[in-house]
Amino acid sequence: MKHPTSLFVLLLATTVAFADDRPTQARMTWDVGGIKRQAWVQIPASAKEEAAPLVFVFHGHGGRMAGAARMFRIHQLWPEAIVVYPQGLNTPGMLTDPQGRKSGWQSRVGKQGDRDLKFFDTMLADLSAKYEVDPKRIYSTGHSNGGGFTYLLWAARGEKLAAVAPSAAASARRLRVARPLPAMHLAGEKDTLVKFAWQKTAIEFVKKINGCTGEGEKWAKYSTLFPSAGGTPLVTVIHPGGHKFYKAAPELIVRFLKGQARK
């Protein structure tokens, strides 16, 4: 009997078309500056005719698109959405892997020739041309390095996004000139890699950008909603774990993103 992981990899290696009312799951490939880039994508059957949300999910440093799909499960929790799990290229890490032997995402605008920003642009343009992508409901989430890249997308492509949900990231200061945007930040109090103190600083920075004031109100377990008069709230999920992706995060991320649309 094959191991479940092997079955999942086998699924990724092919395009799987289900019955008319079931989503299509596929490994998609794009040429970006002469480099082959890939993502695992789930597309709802209705996306050819009805406007669909679009969610990008970015793995952490050293991760794989298949692992991100298993970990985030956005495609299972939100089957009406087009969900994209891109694959990163070997990239030097800011905290680990300085030689860049593992997969990841650019950390700043201009790094690696902006190859990952160009990858995002290419995926968004292609999917929008092929399917009825709702331009008011485009989202990004990611963990660790993928959460940092989500913050980078907010800074560099914020006009395209309706909301973001970075996890275990501390890259909010790159948002100095960014437009306010609904955001969820997930952080572990015992995170010793992307230190919790750094993430608290990032959270305060996002509050300032989004115009969030007050002590906030309970939104879910370990979660606080900070409203904004401008309609750009922040939800913080401060769980008692470490750097590992919070087990309850997928449901919280989907709940939050579903409630946000670009005006």
KOLLUMDREN-426815 format. One line per 4 residues: for each residue x, y, z negated of N, C-alpha, C. Coordinates in steps of 0.05 Angstrom, whole numbers, plus 32768, in hexadecimal, padded with zeros to 4 digits. Example, Ala and Ser with C-alpha at 12.3 -4.5 7.8 and 13.67 -1.06 7.14 Angstrom:
residues 2
8108:7F8E:7F64:80F6:7FA6:7F64:8108:7FBE:7F64 ~ 8101:7FD3:7F72:8111:7FEB:7F71:8102:8001:7F63
***
This chain:
residues 263
8011:7FE8:8000:8000:8000:8000:8012:8019:8000 ~ 800B:802C:8011:801B:8044:8012:8016:8056:7FFA ~ 802B:8063:7FF1:8029:8077:7FDC:8018:808E:7FE5 ~ 8007:809A:7FD2:7FF6:80B0:7FDA:8005:80C7:7FE7
801E:80CD:7FDE:802E:80E2:7FEB:8033:80DC:8008 ~ 803A:80C3:800E:803F:80BB:8029:8026:80BF:803B ~ 8010:80B8:8030:7FF7:80BC:803F:7FF2:80DA:8045 ~ 7FF9:80EB:8031:7FF5:8107:8035:8008:8112:804B
8021:8109:804A:8034:8111:805F:802B:8107:807A ~ 8020:80EF:807B:8016:80E5:8094:8000:80F6:809F ~ 7FEF:8100:808C:7FD9:8112:8094:7FE4:812B:80A0 ~ 7FF9:8136:8094:8005:814F:809E:8011:814C:80B9
801A:8134:80C0:8028:8130:80D9:8015:812F:80F1 ~ 7FFB:8130:80EC:7FE8:812E:8102:7FD2:8142:80FE ~ 7FC3:8147:8113:7FAB:8157:8111:7F94:8145:810C ~ 7F84:814A:80F7:7F6F:8139:80F0:7F54:8148:80F4
7F44:813F:8107:7F2A:814B:810C:7F15:813A:8100 ~ 7F04:8145:80EF:7EEF:8137:80E2:7ED4:813B:80F1 ~ 7EBF:8133:80E5:7EA4:8137:80F0:7E9F:8155:80F3 ~ 7E8B:815C:8103:7E87:8178:810A:7E85:818B:80F3
7E7B:8181:80DC:7E78:8193:80C5:7E8F:8191:80B1 ~ 7EA5:8183:80B9:7EBC:8180:80A7:7ED3:8191:80B2 ~ 7EE5:819B:80A0:7EFB:81AB:80A9:7F0F:819B:80BA ~ 7F1F:81A9:80C9:7F36:819E:80D7:7F4F:81A4:80C8
7F60:818F:80C4:7F79:8193:80B6:7F90:818E:80CB ~ 7FA3:81A0:80CC:7FB8:819D:80E0:7FD2:81A9:80D7 ~ 7FE8:819E:80E2:8002:81AB:80E0:8004:81BD:80F9 ~ 8006:81D7:80F4:8008:81EA:810A:8024:81F5:810C
802D:81FB:8125:8048:8204:812A:8047:821E:813A ~ 8059:8230:8133:805C:8249:8142:807A:824F:8148 ~ 807F:825C:815E:809A:8266:8163:809C:8282:8159 ~ 80AE:8287:8146:80B2:82A1:813B:80CF:82A9:813F
80D4:82BA:8152:80EF:82C2:8158:8101:82AB:8161 ~ 80F6:8298:816E:8105:8281:8177:8109:826B:8163 ~ 80FC:826E:814C:80FD:825A:8137:80E2:824C:8134 ~ 80E2:8232:8132:80C9:8223:812E:80C0:8226:8111
80A9:8231:810D:809D:8233:80F3:8084:8223:80F1 ~ 807F:8218:80D9:8068:8206:80D6:8057:820D:80BE ~ 803E:8204:80BE:802D:8205:80A7:8018:81EF:80A9 ~ 800F:81E6:8092:7FF8:81D5:8092:7FDF:81E6:808E
7FCB:81E2:809F:7FB4:81F4:80A0:7F9A:81E3:809F ~ 7F88:81EC:808F:7F6C:81E1:8090:7F5A:81F6:809B ~ 7F4A:81EE:80AE:7F38:8201:80BC:7F1B:81F6:80BA ~ 7F09:8205:80AF:7EED:81FC:80AD:7EE1:81FA:80C8
7ECE:81E8:80CC:7EC2:81E4:80E6:7EB3:81FD:80F0 ~ 7EAA:820D:80DD:7E9A:8225:80E4:7EAC:823C:80ED ~ 7EC6:823A:80EB:7ED8:8251:80F0:7ED9:825A:810D ~ 7ECF:8249:811F:7ECE:8251:813B:7EB8:8265:8140
7EA4:8265:812E:7E8C:8276:8133:7E86:8289:811D ~ 7E8E:8282:8104:7E87:8293:80ED:7EA0:829D:80E0 ~ 7E9F:82B6:80D7:7EB6:82C3:80C9:7EBE:82B3:80B1 ~ 7ED7:82AC:80AF:7EE2:829C:8099:7EF7:82AB:808A
7EF8:82A7:8070:7F0F:82B2:8060:7F29:82A4:8069 ~ 7F3F:82B0:8065:7F59:82A5:806C:7F6C:82A8:8054 ~ 7F76:8291:804A:7F87:8291:8033:7FA3:8286:803A ~ 7FB8:8295:8034:7FD3:828C:8037:7FDE:8283:801C
7FEB:826B:801B:7FF4:8260:8002:8012:825A:8005 ~ 8024:8267:7FF6:8041:8264:7FFA:804D:8254:7FE3 ~ 805C:823F:7FEA:8069:822E:7FD7:8080:823D:7FCA ~ 808A:8231:7FB4:80A1:823D:7FA6:80BC:8235:7FB3
80D2:823F:7FA9:80EC:823A:7FB4:80F2:821C:7FB2 ~ 80FA:8210:7FC8:80FF:81F3:7FC9:80E6:81E3:7FCE ~ 80CF:81F0:7FD2:80B6:81E2:7FD6:80B0:81DB:7FF3 ~ 809A:81CD:7FF6:8091:81C5:8011:8073:81CB:8013
806B:81CE:802C:804F:81D5:8031:803C:81BF:8027 ~ 8044:81A6:8029:8034:8190:801F:8030:8191:8001 ~ 8046:8198:7FF3:8045:819B:7FD6:8033:81B2:7FCE ~ 8034:81C8:7FDC:8023:81DF:7FD6:8006:81D8:7FDA
8000:81C8:7FEE:7FE4:81C0:7FF3:7FDA:81AF:7FDC ~ 7FEB:819C:7FD2:7FE3:818B:7FBC:7FE0:819C:7FA2 ~ 7FF1:81AF:7F9F:7FF2:81BE:7F86:7FDB:81D3:7F84 ~ 7FD8:81E2:7F99:7FC3:81F7:7F99:7FA7:81EE:7F9F
7FA4:81DB:7FB1:7F8A:81CF:7FB8:7F75:81E4:7FC1 ~ 7F7E:81FA:7FCB:7F6B:820F:7FD4:7F59:8204:7FE9 ~ 7F63:81F4:7FFB:7F52:81E9:8011:7F3C:81D7:8007 ~ 7F40:81CA:7FF0:7F2B:81B9:7FE4:7F17:81CA:7FD5
7F20:81DF:7FC7:7F0F:81EF:7FB7:7EFF:8204:7FC7 ~ 7F09:820B:7FDE:7EFC:821F:7FEF:7EFC:8215:800C ~ 7EEB:8201:8011:7EEB:81F5:802C:7EE1:8207:8042 ~ 7ED4:821D:803B:7ECA:8230:804F:7EE0:8243:8059
7EF7:8242:804C:7F0E:8254:8053:7F22:8245:8065 ~ 7F2F:8255:8076:7F47:824C:8085:7F5D:824E:8070 ~ 7F6B:8238:806B:7F80:8238:8057:7F9A:8230:8064 ~ 7FAF:8240:8060:7FC9:823B:806D:7FDF:8238:8058
7FED:8221:805A:8004:821B:8048:801D:821C:8059 ~ 802A:8233:805C:8042:8235:806D:805A:8227:8061 ~ 806D:8220:8073:8086:8214:806A:809C:8228:806C ~ 80AB:822C:8057:80C1:823E:8057:80DA:8232:8063
80EE:8243:8069:8108:823B:8073:811C:823C:805D ~ 8133:8230:8061:8149:8232:804D:8150:824F:8047 ~ 814F:8256:802E:8152:8273:8026:8161:8275:800C ~ 8174:8287:8009:8181:828A:7FEF:816D:8293:7FDA
816E:8286:7FC3:815C:828E:7FAD:8167:82A4:7F9C ~ 8156:82B4:7F91:815F:82CA:7F80:8168:82BF:7F64 ~ 815C:82AA:7F5B:8162:829F:7F40:8171:8284:7F42 ~ 816D:8275:7F57:8179:825B:7F5B:8181:8258:7F78
8192:8245:7F7F:8199:823E:7F9A:81A4:8256:7FAA ~ 81B9:8262:7FA0:81C4:827A:7FAF:81CF:8273:7FCB ~ 81D5:8259:7FCF:81DF:8251:7FEA:81C9:824E:7FFE ~ 81B0:824E:7FF5:8199:824C:8007:8196:8231:8014
819A:821C:8004:8197:8201:800E:817A:81F7:800E ~ 8169:8206:8000:814D:81FE:7FFE:813A:8212:800B ~ 8121:8209:800F:810E:8219:801D:8103:822F:800B ~ 80FC:8245:8018:80F1:825C:8008:80E9:8273:801B
80E6:828A:800E:80DB:82A1:801C:80ED:82BA:8017 ~ 80EE:82CC:8029:80FE:82E4:8026:80F4:82F3:800D ~ 8107:8300:7FFF:8100:830D:7FE6:80FB:832B:7FE9 ~ 8105:8337:7FFF:8101:8354:8003:80FD:835A:8021
80F2:8371:8026:80EF:837A:8042:810B:837C:804E ~ 810F:8371:8065:8128:8372:8073:813A:835A:806F ~ 8135:834A:805A:8145:8332:8056:813F:831D:806B ~ 8153:830E:8073:8151:82F9:8087:8142:8303:80A0
8148:831C:80A7:813C:8327:80BF:811D:8328:80BE ~ 8112:8329:80A6:80F5:832A:80A3:80E7:8312:80B0 ~ 80F5:82FB:80B0:80EA:82E4:80BF:80D0:82DA:80B3 ~ 80CD:82DD:8098:80B4:82D3:808C:809D:82E6:808F
80A3:8300:808F:808E:8314:8096:8085:8310:80B3 ~ 8097:830B:80C4:8090:8306:80E1:8080:82EC:80E3 ~ 8087:82D8:80D3:8078:82BF:80D2:805B:82C4:80CA ~ 8058:82D3:80B5:803D:82DA:80AC:802D:82E9:80C2
803A:82FC:80CF:802D:830B:80E4:8024:82F8:80FB ~ 8036:82E6:8102:8030:82D3:8118:8019:82C1:8111 ~ 8019:82B5:80F9:8003:82A4:80F0:7FE9:82B3:80F0 ~ 7FE9:82CB:80E5:7FD0:82DA:80E2:7FC5:82E1:80FE
7FD7:82EA:8110:7FCE:82F1:812B:7FC3:82D9:813A ~ 7FD0:82C2:8138:7FC8:82AA:8147:7FAE:829F:813C ~ 7FAC:829D:8122:7F93:8293:8116:7F7B:82A5:811B ~ 7F80:82BF:811B:7F6B:82D3:8120:7F62:82D2:813D
7F74:82CA:814F:7F6D:82C8:816C:7F5D:82AE:8171 ~ 7F63:8299:8162:7F56:827F:8167:7F3D:827B:8157 ~ 7F3A:8289:8140:7F23:8284:812F:7F17:829F:8126 ~ 7F00:829D:811A:7EF2:82B5:8111:7EFC:82BB:80F4
7F14:82C6:80F2:7F1F:82CE:80D9:7F11:82E8:80D0 ~ 7F07:82E8:80B7:7EFB:8300:80AC:7F12:8313:80A4 ~ 7F16:832A:80B2:7F2C:833C:80AB:7F2A:8349:8090 ~ 7F13:8347:8083:7F10:8353:8069:7F15:833E:8053
7F1B:8325:805A:7F1E:8310:8046:7F37:8300:804D ~ 7F4E:830D:804C:7F68:8300:8051:7F78:8302:8036 ~ 7F82:82EC:802D:7F8E:82EA:8012:7FA9:82DC:8013 ~ 7FB9:82E1:7FFE:7FD2:82D3:7FFA:7FD5:82CB:7FDD
7FE0:82B3:7FD9:7FE7:82A9:7FBF:8000:8299:7FC1 ~ 800E:8294:7FAC:8026:8284:7FAC:8032:8282:7F91 ~ 8044:826F:7F8D:8051:826A:7F73:806E:826F:7F74 ~ 8079:827D:7F60:8095:8282:7F5D:80A0:8292:7F75
80B2:8288:7F85:80BB:8296:7F9D:80A4:829C:7FAF ~ 8090:828A:7FB1:8078:828F:7FC1:8067:82A5:7FB5 ~ 8067:82A8:7F9A:8059:82BE:7F8E:8068:82D8:7F93 ~ 8082:82D7:7F93:8092:82EF:7F9A:808D:82F7:7FB7
808B:82E4:7FC9:8085:82EB:7FE4:8069:82F6:7FE7 ~ 8056:82ED:7FD7:803C:82F8:7FD7:803D:8316:7FCF ~ 804D:831C:7FBA:8051:8338:7FB3:805E:8348:7FCA ~ 8070:833B:7FD8:807D:8348:7FEF:8068:834E:8005
8056:833B:800A:8041:833F:801E:802F:8356:8015 ~ 8029:8359:7FFC:8019:836F:7FF2:8027:8389:7FF9 ~ 8042:838A:7FF5:8051:83A3:7FFA:8053:83A9:8018 ~ 8057:8394:8028:805D:8398:8045:8045:8394:8057
8031:8385:804E:801A:8380:805F:8000:8383:804F ~ 8001:8394:803C:7FEA:8398:802A:7FD0:83A0:8038 ~ 7FD3:83AE:804F:7FBB:83B7:805E:7FAC:83A0:806A ~ 7FB9:8389:806C:7FAC:8371:8077:7F9E:8360:8063
7FA4:8364:8049:7F9B:8352:8034:7F84:835E:8024 ~ 7F73:834B:801B:7F5D:8352:8009:7F64:834F:7FEC ~ 7F76:833C:7FE6:7F7E:8337:7FCA:7F96:8324:7FCA ~ 7FA4:8324:7FB4:7FBB:8312:7FB1:7FBA:8304:7F96
7FC7:82ED:7F93:7FC8:82DE:7F7A:7FE3:82D1:7F76 ~ 7FF8:82E0:7F70:8012:82D4:7F6B:8014:82C6:7F50 ~ 8023:82B1:7F4F:8028:82A1:7F37:8046:82A0:7F31 ~ 804D:82A4:7F18:8069:82A2:7F0F:807C:82B2:7F20
8075:82CC:7F24:8085:82DE:7F34:8088:82F8:7F25 ~ 809E:8306:7F2B:80A4:831F:7F1D:80AE:8334:7F31 ~ 80A1:8335:7F48:80AB:8346:7F5E:8099:835E:7F63 ~ 8089:8366:7F50:8076:837B:7F55:8082:8396:7F5A
809B:839B:7F51:80A6:83B6:7F54:80AB:83BE:7F71 ~ 80AB:83AA:7F83:80AD:83B1:7F9F:8093:83BE:7FAA ~ 807F:83C1:7F99:8065:83CC:7FA1:8064:83EB:7F9D ~ 807A:83F8:7F9A:807A:8414:7F93:806A:8425:7FA7
806A:841D:7FC0:805B:842D:7FD3:8043:841E:7FDE ~ 803B:8408:7FD0:8025:83F7:7FDA:800A:8403:7FD3 ~ 7FF6:83FC:7FE3:7FDB:8404:7FDD:7FD0:83F2:7FC7 ~ 7FBD:83FC:7FB6:7FB1:83EB:7FA1:7FA3:83D3:7FAE
7FA4:83BD:7FA1:7F98:83A4:7FAC:7F8F:8392:7F94 ~ 7F77:8387:7F96:7F6F:8374:7F81:7F84:835E:7F7E ~ 7F8B:8357:7F65:7FA1:8344:7F60:7F9B:8333:7F48 ~ 7FA5:831B:7F4A:7FA6:8309:7F33:7FC3:8301:7F2F
7FCD:8303:7F16:7FE8:82FA:7F10:7FE7:82E4:7EFC ~ 7FF3:82CD:7F02:7FF4:82B6:7EF0:8010:82B3:7EE5 ~ 8012:82B0:7ECA:802D:82AF:7EBD:802C:829C:7EA6 ~ 8042:828D:7EA2:8046:827C:7E8B:8056:828A:7E75
804C:828A:7E5D:805A:8297:7E47:8075:828B:7E41 ~ 8079:8272:7E49:8093:8264:7E44:80A4:8262:7E5D ~ 809E:8272:7E71:80AD:8272:7E8A:80C9:827C:7E84 ~ 80DD:826B:7E88:80F9:8274:7E84:8108:8278:7E9E
80FB:8272:7EB4:8108:8277:7ECE:8101:8294:7ED8 ~ 80E8:8298:7EDE:80DE:82B3:7EE3:80D4:82BD:7EC8 ~ 80E5:82C9:7EB9:80E0:82CE:7E9C:80C5:82DC:7E98 ~ 80B7:82D4:7E83:809D:82DF:7E7D:809F:82FD:7E78
80B5:8306:7E6C:80B8:8323:7E68:80B8:8332:7E83 ~ 80C6:8326:7E97:80C6:8333:7EB2:80A9:8334:7EBD ~ 809B:831E:7EB9:8080:831D:7EC4:806D:8331:7EB6 ~ 8071:8335:7E9C:8061:8349:7E8E:8066:8365:7E99
807F:836A:7EA0:8086:8384:7EAC:8078:8387:7EC7 ~ 8077:8371:7ED7:806A:8371:7EF1:804C:8376:7EEE ~ 8040:836A:7EDA:8023:836D:7ED5:801D:838B:7ECE ~ 802E:8397:7EBE:8029:83B3:7EB7:802C:83C5:7ED0
803E:83BE:7EE1:8042:83CD:7EFA:802A:83CB:7F0C ~ 801E:83B2:7F0E:8006:83AF:7F1E:7FEF:83BE:7F12 ~ 7FEC:83BE:7EF7:7FD7:83CD:7EEB:7FD8:83EB:7EF3 ~ 7FF0:83F5:7EF3:7FF4:8412:7EFA:7FEC:8417:7F17
7FF5:8406:7F29:7FEF:8409:7F46:7FD1:8407:7F4A ~ 7FC4:83F4:7F3D:7FA8:83EF:7F42:7F95:8402:7F32 ~ 7FA1:8412:7F20:7F90:8424:7F11:7F80:8415:7EFC ~ 7F8B:8400:7EF0:7F7D:83F1:7EDC:7F83:83FD:7EC0
7F6E:8401:7EB1:7F72:840D:7E96:7F63:83FC:7E82 ~ 7F68:8401:7E68:7F5A:83F3:7E53:7F67:83D8:7E4C ~ 7F5B:83CB:7E38:7F66:83B2:7E2E:7F5E:839A:7E3E ~ 7F4B:839D:7E50:7F42:8386:7E60:7F2C:8376:7E52
7F21:8363:7E61:7F0B:8353:7E56:7F10:8336:7E5E ~ 7F06:8324:7E4E:7F0A:8307:7E53:7EFD:8300:7E6E ~ 7F0C:82F1:7E7E:7F02:82E9:7E99:7EFF:82CA:7E9A ~ 7F12:82BC:7E8E:7F12:829F:7E8C:7F26:8298:7E77
7F2A:827E:7E72:7F3E:8276:7E5E:7F59:8281:7E65 ~ 7F66:828E:7E53:7F81:829A:7E56:7F80:82B1:7E6B ~ 7F69:82BA:7E73:7F67:82CD:7E89:7F59:82E7:7E80 ~ 7F64:82FD:7E89:7F59:8317:7E82:7F55:8328:7E9C
7F3E:8334:7E9E:7F37:8346:7EB4:7F3C:8363:7EAC ~ 7F4C:8371:7EBC:7F50:838E:7EB8:7F43:839C:7ED0 ~ 7F2B:83A7:7ECB:7F1D:83B5:7EE1:7F2B:83CE:7EEA ~ 7F23:83D7:7F02:7F2F:83EF:7F0E:7F19:83FF:7F19
7F19:8419:7F14:7F05:842B:7F1F:7F06:842B:7F3E ~ 7F1D:8425:7F49:7F1F:8424:7F66:7F18:840A:7F73 ~ 7F0E:83F6:7F63:7F06:83DD:7F6E:7F1D:83CA:7F73 ~ 7F34:83CE:7F66:7F4B:83BD:7F69:7F53:83B1:7F4E
7F44:839E:7F44:7F49:8393:7F2A:7F62:8381:7F29 ~ 7F6B:837D:7F11:7F80:8369:7F0C:7F76:8355:7EF8 ~ 7F7A:833B:7EFF:7F75:8326:7EEC:7F8F:8319:7EE4 ~ 7F95:8317:7ECB:7FAD:830A:7EC1:7FA6:82EF:7EB6
7FB5:82DB:7EBD:7FB2:82C0:7EB1:7FCC:82B9:7EA3 ~ 7FCC:82BD:7E88:7FE4:82B9:7E78:7FE0:829F:7E69 ~ 7FEC:8289:7E74:7FE8:826F:7E68:8000:8268:7E56 ~ 7FFE:8254:7E45:8013:824D:7E32:802A:823C:7E3E
802A:8237:7E58:803E:8226:7E64:8057:8234:7E6C ~ 8067:8226:7E7C:8080:8232:7E85:807E:823A:7EA3 ~ 8093:8234:7EB2:8094:823C:7ECE:8083:822A:7EDF ~ 807C:8213:7ED6:806C:8200:7EE6:8051:820C:7EED
8047:8207:7F05:802D:8212:7F0E:8017:8209:7EFB ~ 8008:821C:7EF2:7FF2:8218:7EDE:7FDD:8206:7EEB ~ 7FD6:81F0:7EDC:7FC4:81DC:7EE7:7FA9:81E7:7EEF ~ 7F9E:81FA:7EDF:7F84:8205:7EE4:7F84:821C:7EF9
7F9C:8223:7F03:7F9E:823A:7F14:7F8E:8239:7F2E ~ 7F8C:8222:7F3C:7F7E:8222:7F55:7F61:822C:7F53 ~ 7F52:8222:7F3F:7F36:822A:7F3C:7F35:8248:7F36 ~ 7F47:8252:7F25:7F47:826E:7F1E:7F4D:8280:7F36
7F61:8277:7F46:7F69:8287:7F5E:7F51:8288:7F71 ~ 7F45:8272:7F77:7F2E:8272:7F8A:7F17:8283:7F7F ~ 7F11:8280:7F66:7EFC:8291:7F5A:7F02:82AE:7F5E ~ 7F1A:82B6:7F59:7F22:82D2:7F5B:7F21:82DC:7F78
7F2E:82CD:7F8A:7F2F:82D6:7FA6:7F13:82D8:7FB3 ~ 7F02:82C5:7FAC:7EE7:82C5:7FB7:7ED8:82DF:7FB1 ~ 7EDF:82EC:7F9B:7ED2:8305:7F93:7EDD:831E:7F9F ~ 7EF2:831C:7FB0:7EFF:8333:7FBB:7EFC:8335:7FD9
7EF7:834D:7FE3:7EF5:8352:8000:7F00:836E:8005 ~ 7F0F:8371:801B:7F1A:838B:8021:7F04:839E:802B ~ 7F04:83B6:8022:7EEF:83C9:8029:7EF6:83D5:8045
***
